[in-house]
Amino acid sequence: MTQKIHVIGASGRSGLAVSRALAARGASVVPVVRNPARWRPIAGSEAPRIADLTDPRALAEAIGDAQAVISCAHARHIGAILTATQARRLAFLGSTRRFTRWPDLHGDGVIAGEAALRSSGRAGVLLHPTMIYGAAGEDNVRRLAALLRRLPVVPLPGGGRALVQPVYQDDVTQALCAVIERDWSGPQSFVIAGPEAMPYRDFVAAVARAAGLRRPRFVGVPAAALIAASPLTLLPGLPRIRGAEIRRLLEDKAFDIAPARAAFGFAPISLAQGLASTFRPDAP
């Protein structure tokens, strides 16, 4: 394991997970955070370095001496990170939102970050995960389970036939650890996702089963009607569902992970295994 690794966004869900994994592998972790109050020290970590990624001077002071950098911050900051460090090994976290056909500021930022990496010619890897679940405090499958507990029927745009391919947090963490250990030739990008895609309604049913709930009753509803009703999810006791999230449920999100398998041995666990660990973390 590389001896010292700067982790940008170390206090976030993915950043904290990868920091702990690196420390467990014997690396010295240098956490780079915006708010030091959110950082909880872990064994094997140095004192946090404070940097707002929009402040070039602060960022350069935080990572200017880095030899290896993992960034779990939004990919729109890739250009600024490349300017601030000449680190030999670089790994960035993007998102498959870059492939959405809908207007999406998050996805546009990922596209801009990937363009910055490619135009730099620097050796580094950008990983595009699908929906990540299973992290401490994540609000994807847990929020969905909370919604399923309250709904007598589950309205799904397009009947829930669009494909999804969620990826477990530990698999994302292991992928970041794997790519930072290699010397790469030029800029690279890979999609990381679960082992297989499935219709969204099957994903919802799997979440219900893992959470110990009855099998949901589904009803197909036009997306426009659900988007119009989305402000109602601001009511107390209901998880918030945004109109943009509903639109994205109409898109197939199925990806080929063979390139990641071949390049760095990416081997994600099944959805059933990941959900079992999410809802019953102490289960054998």
Salt bridges, closest charged atoms under 4 A:
GLU46 OE2 - LYS4 NZ 3.08
ASP65 OD1 - HIS6 NE2 3.39
ASP65 OD1 - ARG49 NH1 2.81
ASP104 OD1 - ARG97 NH2 2.84
ASP104 OD1 - ARG248 NH1 3.45
GLU114 OE1 - ARG98 NE 2.69
GLU114 OE2 - ARG118 NH2 3.48
GLU114 OE1 - HIS128 NE2 3.03
ASP183 OD1 - ARG88 NH1 2.73
ASP183 OD1 - ARG89 NE 2.94
GLU245 OE2 - ARG143 NH2 2.69
GLU245 OE1 - ARG242 NH1 3.93
GLU251 OE2 - ARG101 NH1 3.84
